[in-house]
């Protein structure tokens, strides 16, 4: 009885169409973005059998759109069982394996898609990423290079190829790779310079690292994290005046004021420029960085320990009043 009721429920859940219409009506719904509504019709088309392989494939696509990747994987697997030479199904199956972290199965699916004629930067990039995770540097390099041949504007492939050289300890080739990216793609941005700065620093080429950080800041002047990093590099390179200039320039962009003022306060404190340090610490605290208060109190302690009680009390009063 329950089985009969379940069958009746399904009957009323699916609109009544001629058998051959299920597949085409499902496609219409899919194209309209009605992915959930298309699912029962694709299932009906599968049961009807005439368009079964393609219904499985489109069902997989609908499930991906509904973020039901495990069900989509089952659908794509069934598709390639019925149509072993359907290259797009192999490619999308590879994508799901890749997203699921199954590198070995992803590599097999992508390679099958390539054997069947798929030649896209997407597939070669994904393959390269899989090989990179598996520490197969040679095949990772080969596929990143092929992805770039197919699409030189693919910046993530340039980064991936540079990372291969980094893993091999060849920072010079990693840098050359990103220099080529700057020449060959319009999508290269400030991060290319920041990454090259990291590579130069790994080679103990401080001056070149500073140059690349400066180039990056020129392209992205509102990048607070990069600006703070550059200022710290100047401090370590015994150029505190350049660090101060870098941080003050950042304040003109009205971003990251709390952190930039805190860094300025620390530099001034180290230089024993206590009044300037106090002002910067207070600005950092008022802007939302609680470390600023600690810094301001430390300035007060300096004067207190030096016996200048009046100066110390005036600073403590400002801290209490937070102004």
NULO-355198 format. One line per 4 residues: number of its first residue (from 0); their letters; for each residue x, y, z of C-alpha. Coordinates in pm, 1 decimal. Layout:
<sites>
NUM = A = X,Y,Z  ... .
</sites>
This chain:
<sites>
0 = XXXX = 0.0,0.0,0.0  282.1,240.9,94.8  459.6,164.2,-232.1  146.2,246.5,-425.8 .
4 = XXXX = 99.4,573.1,-237.7  463.0,667.5,-302.6  418.3,598.6,-673.0  106.7,815.5,-678.7 .
8 = XXXX = 293.6,1095.1,-501.4  565.3,1087.2,-765.0  305.2,1087.7,-1038.8  150.4,1409.3,-909.5 .
12 = XXXX = 495.3,1565.2,-835.5  600.6,1544.1,-1201.6  398.7,1730.1,-1466.3  242.9,1504.2,-1724.2 .
16 = XXXX = 426.5,1533.6,-2056.7  474.8,1301.6,-2346.7  774.1,1082.0,-2264.2  1004.0,1248.6,-2516.7 .
20 = XXXX = 916.4,1593.9,-2377.6  1065.3,1541.5,-2030.2  1422.4,1601.5,-2145.5  1347.2,1915.2,-2347.2 .
24 = XXXX = 1118.9,2065.4,-2080.4  1389.0,2003.3,-1818.3  1639.7,2184.0,-2039.9  1403.2,2481.0,-2066.3 .
28 = XXXX = 1375.2,2501.1,-1689.3  1751.1,2469.6,-1651.6  1810.1,2753.9,-1899.1  1567.7,2967.9,-1696.8 .
32 = XXXX = 1772.6,2903.9,-1382.6  1503.7,2679.1,-1233.8  1748.8,2405.4,-1142.3  1545.3,2246.2,-863.7 .
36 = XXXX = 1238.4,2223.9,-1087.2  1440.7,2061.9,-1366.7  1561.9,1771.8,-1150.3  1243.7,1556.1,-1142.4 .
40 = XXXX = 1204.4,1597.8,-1519.6  1562.3,1486.3,-1584.8  1494.6,1184.6,-1363.7  1179.1,1112.2,-1562.6 .
44 = XXXX = 1377.2,1137.7,-1886.3  1631.6,892.5,-1744.0  1352.5,648.8,-1659.0  1206.1,692.2,-2006.3 .
48 = XXXX = 1548.1,601.5,-2147.7  1552.9,770.8,-2488.3  1789.8,1052.6,-2384.7  1935.0,875.4,-2082.5 .
52 = XXXX = 2309.8,960.1,-2115.6  2244.4,1328.0,-2178.5  1975.9,1341.0,-1911.1  2230.0,1205.1,-1661.4 .
56 = XXXX = 2480.3,1467.8,-1772.5  2234.4,1755.5,-1744.4  2112.7,1620.7,-1412.4  2473.4,1643.0,-1294.7 .
60 = XXXX = 2490.3,2004.0,-1410.8  2170.3,2086.2,-1222.9  2305.2,1923.2,-907.1  2624.7,2128.2,-930.8 .
64 = XXXX = 2412.9,2443.0,-948.6  2223.2,2323.9,-639.9  2556.6,2259.1,-462.4  2486.8,1886.6,-435.9 .
68 = XXXX = 2825.6,1780.5,-565.0  2815.7,1419.8,-447.8  2494.0,1355.3,-639.8  2642.1,1539.9,-939.6 .
72 = XXXX = 2944.6,1309.6,-928.3  2717.9,1005.0,-942.2  2539.9,1154.9,-1243.4  2865.1,1228.0,-1429.4 .
76 = XXXX = 2999.3,880.2,-1352.3  2682.6,728.7,-1496.5  2720.7,953.9,-1801.6  3071.6,828.2,-1882.7 .
80 = XXXX = 2961.7,470.1,-1823.0  2698.5,514.3,-2091.4  2910.0,741.4,-2315.5  3279.7,666.2,-2247.3 .
84 = XXXX = 3391.7,918.4,-2511.5  3193.3,1215.1,-2375.7  3489.8,1443.7,-2305.8  3300.7,1722.1,-2127.7 .
88 = XXXX = 3159.8,1479.0,-1873.6  3514.4,1360.1,-1797.3  3628.6,1718.7,-1753.6  3346.1,1807.2,-1514.0 .
92 = XXXX = 3398.6,1484.0,-1326.0  3763.3,1586.2,-1288.7  3650.5,1921.2,-1149.0  3443.1,1751.9,-881.5 .
96 = XXXX = 3726.1,1517.7,-785.2  3960.0,1818.1,-770.4  3722.2,2017.7,-550.0  3679.2,1712.9,-328.5 .
100 = XXXX = 4055.1,1676.6,-282.9  4079.7,1342.9,-467.3  4389.0,1434.8,-669.3  4450.6,1090.5,-819.0 .
104 = XXXX = 4098.6,1052.5,-957.6  4102.3,1412.7,-1081.1  4424.9,1351.5,-1274.5  4278.3,1038.1,-1433.8 .
108 = XXXX = 3957.4,1216.4,-1535.7  4137.8,1521.8,-1675.0  4384.4,1309.8,-1870.6  4095.2,1111.7,-2018.6 .
112 = XXXX = 3930.6,1438.7,-2124.3  4255.5,1547.3,-2292.1  4284.9,1211.4,-2469.6  3935.9,1270.7,-2608.3 .
116 = XXXX = 4028.4,1613.2,-2744.0  3971.2,1866.2,-2466.0  4244.0,2127.4,-2488.3  4173.1,2419.6,-2259.4 .
120 = XXXX = 4366.9,2630.4,-2012.5  4112.1,2524.4,-1748.0  4198.9,2155.6,-1774.1  4575.1,2207.7,-1792.4 .
124 = XXXX = 4570.7,2450.2,-1500.6  4368.4,2209.4,-1286.6  4600.8,1923.2,-1384.0  4902.4,2135.5,-1293.0 .
128 = XXXX = 4750.6,2212.1,-952.6  4692.3,1841.0,-895.9  5051.1,1756.6,-986.5  5174.7,2042.7,-766.6 .
132 = XXXX = 4987.3,1895.8,-470.3  5139.1,1558.5,-552.1  5487.8,1715.4,-569.2  5535.0,1610.5,-929.9 .
136 = XXXX = 5716.6,1929.3,-1030.0  5789.2,1821.8,-1387.8  5428.4,1754.6,-1485.5  5310.3,2056.5,-1289.0 .
140 = XXXX = 5549.2,2275.3,-1487.0  5445.9,2116.6,-1816.8  5076.0,2177.9,-1756.7  5115.7,2531.7,-1621.1 .
144 = XXXX = 5316.5,2614.7,-1933.7  5049.8,2462.3,-2157.6  4776.7,2655.8,-1976.8  4971.8,2976.0,-2040.7 .
148 = XXXX = 5019.5,2890.7,-2407.6  4643.0,2861.3,-2436.9  4570.4,3168.2,-2223.5  4863.6,3402.3,-2147.9 .
152 = XXXX = 4633.8,3625.0,-1938.2  4577.4,3349.1,-1683.8  4758.2,3506.3,-1387.5  4702.5,3214.7,-1151.3 .
156 = XXXX = 4895.6,2994.1,-1394.1  5189.1,3238.2,-1386.7  5186.4,3222.5,-1007.8  5161.8,2843.8,-1021.6 .
160 = XXXX = 5459.9,2815.7,-1255.3  5660.8,3049.8,-1032.3  5567.6,2833.7,-733.6  5706.5,2526.2,-908.7 .
164 = XXXX = 6043.2,2699.5,-940.7  6017.3,2814.4,-579.6  5962.0,2454.4,-467.4  6272.1,2359.0,-664.2 .
168 = XXXX = 6465.7,2634.3,-487.6  6522.2,2822.5,-813.0  6417.2,3172.0,-712.4  6581.3,3331.0,-1014.6 .
172 = XXXX = 6352.3,3139.9,-1252.5  6054.6,3213.1,-1026.4  6134.7,3583.9,-1060.5  6188.1,3555.9,-1436.8 .
176 = XXXX = 5849.3,3386.1,-1465.1  5673.4,3675.3,-1293.2  5871.5,3928.9,-1494.2  5742.2,3755.3,-1806.6 .
180 = XXXX = 5391.4,3778.5,-1663.3  5431.0,4155.9,-1630.2  5531.2,4173.9,-1994.9  5272.9,3934.9,-2137.4 .
184 = XXXX = 4950.9,3988.4,-1945.4  4735.9,4288.2,-1870.8  4600.5,4129.5,-1552.4  4929.6,4141.7,-1360.3 .
188 = XXXX = 4891.2,4366.8,-1057.4  5070.8,4478.6,-744.8  5077.4,4125.9,-601.9  5327.6,4025.7,-871.3 .
192 = XXXX = 5573.6,4279.8,-732.1  5503.2,4174.5,-373.2  5567.4,3810.6,-465.0  5891.9,3898.4,-642.0 .
196 = XXXX = 5992.3,4095.0,-332.5  5946.6,3776.8,-129.7  6162.3,3580.6,-373.5  6438.3,3843.9,-367.9 .
200 = XXXX = 6431.4,3846.0,10.3  6465.3,3466.7,8.9  6781.9,3522.8,-197.8  6906.9,3784.7,53.5 .
204 = XXXX = 6874.9,4053.6,-214.8  6739.4,4319.3,20.1  6774.8,4616.4,-214.3  6590.1,4442.0,-497.7 .
208 = XXXX = 6326.5,4321.8,-254.2  6271.3,4679.3,-137.6  6246.3,4795.5,-499.0  5974.9,4543.5,-576.8 .
212 = XXXX = 5780.3,4633.7,-263.6  5800.1,4998.8,-365.4  5678.2,4912.2,-716.6  5387.8,4722.7,-568.4 .
216 = XXXX = 5291.8,5009.3,-337.8  5295.0,5247.5,-634.6  5036.6,5022.7,-804.2  4831.7,4964.9,-488.7 .
220 = XXXX = 4891.0,5261.0,-254.4  4598.2,5168.2,-28.2  4738.4,4824.9,58.4  4795.2,4875.2,431.5 .
224 = XXXX = 4950.0,4534.5,499.5  5206.7,4574.8,221.6  5286.6,4929.3,335.4  5347.0,4815.4,693.1 .
228 = XXXX = 5564.8,4530.4,568.0  5770.6,4772.8,357.3  5812.9,5006.6,655.5  5935.7,4716.7,866.3 .
232 = XXXX = 6184.5,4627.1,595.0  6317.6,4983.7,602.3  6355.0,4966.6,980.2  6547.9,4641.0,953.2 .
236 = XXXX = 6761.5,4800.5,682.4  6849.0,5087.7,918.1  6640.5,5338.5,722.5  6381.5,5450.4,980.5 .
240 = XXXX = 6326.5,5781.2,799.5  6205.8,5589.3,493.5  5981.4,5380.5,717.2  5830.9,5699.0,860.6 .
244 = XXXX = 5779.0,5844.0,513.8  5612.5,5521.3,394.7  5372.2,5511.8,689.3  5287.9,5882.7,671.7 .
248 = XXXX = 5212.8,5846.0,300.5  4975.4,5566.3,389.9  4788.2,5790.5,634.2  4705.3,6025.1,348.2 .
252 = XXXX = 4486.7,5749.6,197.5  4267.6,5734.0,510.9  4292.9,5357.0,544.1  4440.7,5153.5,826.8 .
256 = XXXX = 4500.5,5459.5,1043.4  4505.5,5260.8,1366.5  4779.2,5023.0,1253.6  4983.9,5281.9,1066.1 .
260 = XXXX = 4985.4,5518.0,1365.2  5081.2,5232.3,1594.9  5380.7,5149.3,1373.1  5481.0,5515.9,1361.5 .
264 = XXXX = 5456.8,5536.7,1740.5  5688.1,5238.8,1779.3  5948.4,5391.6,1547.3  5935.8,5727.8,1726.8 .
268 = XXXX = 5956.2,5551.5,2063.8  6267.7,5362.7,1952.8  6419.2,5695.2,1841.9  6328.9,5846.7,2182.3 .
272 = XXXX = 6103.5,6099.9,2012.8  5854.6,6050.2,2293.0  5611.8,6335.8,2228.2  5561.4,6222.6,1867.2 .
276 = XXXX = 5539.7,5859.7,1980.3  5271.1,5950.2,2235.7  5063.0,6138.7,1978.0  5078.6,5846.8,1734.0 .
280 = XXXX = 4995.7,5591.3,2003.2  4693.4,5795.7,2108.9  4575.8,5828.0,1749.4  4611.8,5450.0,1707.6 .
284 = XXXX = 4411.2,5386.4,2024.5  4137.4,5635.6,1934.0  4118.0,5476.7,1586.3  4055.8,5135.8,1744.6 .
288 = XXXX = 4389.7,4965.2,1816.9  4409.0,4889.1,2190.4  4786.9,4848.4,2163.8  4797.5,5223.8,2122.0 .
292 = XXXX = 4697.4,5273.9,2484.9  4974.5,5043.3,2602.4  5223.3,5237.7,2392.3  5098.7,5570.3,2530.6 .
296 = XXXX = 5127.4,5441.9,2888.3  5483.1,5328.7,2818.0  5570.1,5681.2,2709.5  5426.5,5809.8,3038.5 .
300 = XXXX = 5634.3,5553.4,3227.9  5950.9,5679.4,3055.7  5896.8,6030.0,3197.0  5789.3,5894.6,3534.4 .
304 = XXXX = 6099.2,5676.2,3562.2  6315.0,5973.2,3461.8  6170.2,6175.8,3752.8  5962.0,6411.7,3536.3 .
308 = XXXX = 5645.8,6355.1,3735.2  5464.8,6662.2,3600.3  5512.5,6552.9,3238.3  5416.2,6195.6,3319.6 .
312 = XXXX = 5097.1,6305.2,3497.2  4995.7,6527.7,3206.3  5027.3,6227.9,2973.1  4840.3,5995.6,3209.7 .
316 = XXXX = 4562.6,6256.1,3228.1  4530.3,6255.5,2849.7  4515.4,5876.0,2855.3  4238.2,5881.4,3117.2 .
320 = XXX = 4045.1,6131.3,2909.1  4136.9,5949.4,2588.0  4233.5,6261.9,2399.0 .
</sites>
